[in-house]
Amino acid sequence: MFDQREKIALFIDGANLYAASRNLGFDIDYRKMLTFFQKKAYLLRAYYYTALIEDQEYSSIRPLIDWLDYNGYRVVTKPAKEFTDPSGRRKVKGNMDIELAIDAMELVDTVDHFVLFSGDGDFRSLVDALQRKGRKVSVVSTLSTQPPMISDDLRRQADHFIDLSSLKADIGRSQAEREARLARRAEAEANLPDDEDDDY
């Protein structure tokens, strides 16, 4: 599937990958992810796409975004839009499909093999366009959940489908690491002075 001579690029639909890994019961270790793909081929770029709610004082995703930004990922964000649906529930919408598609098409003359982390069927047209330019496209998502998190059209269009569950040992955080990280976060929050609690 991968060739050491290929230039590859990772395109990560952050919200989609988070939902898939959570449904499979593990956290992604983004350092391990880079190392894994660097061993497979020449990793040219790794992009991570996510929408952010701007008016929140603290966003749980902000530490991840900052870490990725300093550790080999190109992070692409935009403000999420908040709205109230007809039944009165507050919803957040932040679709990054266009940004991802434009970045991929701009690299079509440089990258040999695109690795798309998403199960969103809207990407089928992008995969088709990249293939018409002679590029290989692998899609990473999962069939192991009920319902599957990958669109059937996208899976059929891809040159290769990689089930995220098969990568758990290679790019997943161990349960011990996960528990230690959660314990450190809880300890840090407990040690904040009372008047600083709200800012964390």
Number of C-alpha atoms within 10 A of each C-alpha: 10 16 12 12 10 16 18 26 24 24 23 22 21 19 16 19 21 16 13 27 18 12 15 15 12 19 20 19 16 18 16 15 16 18 13 15 19 14 11 16 17 19 20 13 17 19 21 20 22 21 19 19 17 12 9 8 9 13 13 9 12 11 11 11 19 12 14 18 15 10 11 14 20 17 18 17 15 15 14 17 14 12 12 10 10 7 6 8 8 10 10 14 13 16 17 18 15 12 13 20 17 11 13 21 16 10 14 17 12 13 20 20 26 23 21 24 22 27 25 18 16 14 21 18 14 21 24 18 15 21 18 10 12 13 18 22 23 21 26 25 25 27 19 16 12 8 8 13 20 23 18 14 15 22 22 11 20 20 17 16 21 19 15 21 20 12 14 18 11 14 22 22 18 15 12 9 13 15 12 12 12 12 12 11 11 11 11 11 14 11 10 13 9 9 7 10 11 10 8 11
